[in-house]
Amino acid sequence: MSTRAHALTLLFAVAIGLYSISPPTLVDYKHLIASLLAPAIHFEVDPAFNVSACKAAAASHLSNTTYVRGFHVLCLAATANNTIQGLVYEDGVLGYPLYYATARDLDELFRALPKSSLEDADALQWKQPPRFYAPDGDLLLFVDQLLAYNIVYLFEGGQFIWPGLYVGHRRVVPDLPGVGDVVLETLSMQPLVLAVDRFLHNEEINVIVELALPHLAASTVKLQDGDEDKPASEWRTSSQYFLPSSESPILAQIDDRVEALVKVHKTHQEPVQVLRYEKSQKYDHHTDYFDANMYDNSPDFQDYLHHGHKNRMITVFWYMSDVAAGGHTAFPRAGGRPQPDSMTDCTEGLLVAPKKGKVIVFYSMLPDGSLDPVSLHGGCPVHDGVKYSGNKWVWNKPR
């Protein structure tokens, strides 16, 4: 039987089996199919490019369960005649990589690599270009910088996002201002939710709460089309205050700490929104990003959002008190669950309990620059005690 016949037979068997395959296994089958349909390598592999070493080095940077659209992992080597050869793992998943060879030029390398989506006129005007990063979050702007690393990341949306890899994964992020090394743990892959214990000191929390208390007022929301006449309390009953970082050197240092944690410049940050939830107060499920399609009645705001290509990308949520009962942060769509029937239910999905000094980091945008509706979340009612917290929003573009 010919090679092509073997491939077709295997494809048929795979297609039959897909109906009973769990999602993690489905990841492997998708890439197997892609590898069978891909053309043969159209260049001679240079001895300077060690394929086995490349695959081994890439493995620890990849998920074996979850596609991450717009995030690609590359290994690469400088080869003869001023060229680059390497492998690219699409969507950050362990599977069957694609080989590539290109001139030793950044634009040529971009053209040789995959793209997850077509770009319309708005995207061509407003979307950030793709960028390469080192695994530690350093931006790489030149080919020589890329070649200094065995593994590099490509983000189609242009901004660095920590790869979650799998639930329970832990990595050390070193030398954060004021706290030193911290451990970043993956709580969820869909949406991407990470956590750091002991991110804020008690003394810092005391200063933040003391500065915000005199200014706390009923929380507001940005009303979408059709909701202009509704009170914010229909969804949200907490108190809030946007505390300027200029109010204290402590806040300025925490801005630096957030920047060092998420690897996005602090010019992308909003002032922290300090929140107080008293007994029974809550915030129904919502997303932190602004869907430009929901603001047709606000053309100036749509322009500010660059027609959907400028938005809140990251929420660094500060827990500034322990709570005796309730007050969890709920992610009802965690694990890829469907849109919930109720926007007040706090029994499904991922529930994160308040813990003083802890932060969670969750992403409202995917690595390809699109919005992530699975990032739906809510503040569950406090049953006993008072919850102090803070939203530090980080945009994908400078504020």
PyMOL commands that set and color helices and strands:
alter all, ss='L'
color gray80, all
select helices_A, chain A and resi 3-20+23-37+51-59+90-92+106-112+121-126+143-147+202-215+232-234+245-247+249-262+266-268+292-294+299-304+306-308+373-375
alter helices_A, ss='H'
color red, helices_A
select strands_A, chain A and resi 71-79+83-89+98-103+131-133+139-140+151-155+170-176+180-188+193-196+217-218+239-243+272-277+283-286+312-319+325-326+329-331+350-352+359-363+377-379+382-384+387-395
alter strands_A, ss='S'
color yellow, strands_A
deselect
rebuild
show_as cartoon
